[in-house]
Amino acid sequence: MSEAAQRDVCARFGAGFAAAPDPLKVGIALATVGLAPLNGLRHPPVGDTTGWYIWGGEDLSADEDFFQPLCVVHLPDHAPSVIRYLGLPPGWRFLIAGDHEDVWFDEALLAP
């Protein structure tokens, strides 16, 4: 998916654009990505991460091994429907299920 599609999502929701380059990592709960809804939230990036955490289903687990690191370049193989949201900057969240889409800013994600 192109950067243009990511910029379109940002523009639709009045958000700035913050790239999530291919070599950087997301945290993804691979065991849950087949569940609906798909959720994503973006903290400020640290080191070689984008700040994105992605999981499927209703519940966000606190288990230490819930999320696995995955380079953005491999994300289309596991959760292609989330790619269009990766340009949203830190502090933004999304929830998608079929034709349903919620995208919102959550200031709490920016707290240290």
C-alpha positions, 0 to 999 in steps of 0.5 A: 500500500502506498504512502499516498493511501496512508496520507489520505487516511491522515487527511480524512481524520485531520491528523498529521502524517508520521511515516512508519518505514519498512525496516522499523518494527511494530508490536503485533499479537500474531496469534490474534490477527485473525480475530475481529476487530483489528486494533492498533495504537501508536505510542511515540517511537523508541529505537527501531520501533514505529510505536505501533501495537496491533492486535485482534479481538476484544481484549488487549492482554497484559501478558509479556509475550502477547506482542511479537516484533515484526518489521513493517515490510512483513506486515502485509503478510499478516495484517494487510488491512492495517497498512493504510493506518500506519501513517497516523502519528503517535497518540492515534488509535484505530479499530476496524472490522469489516466495513466498520472503522473507528479512528481517534486520538488518545492523548494518554498514549503520549504520556511518559 
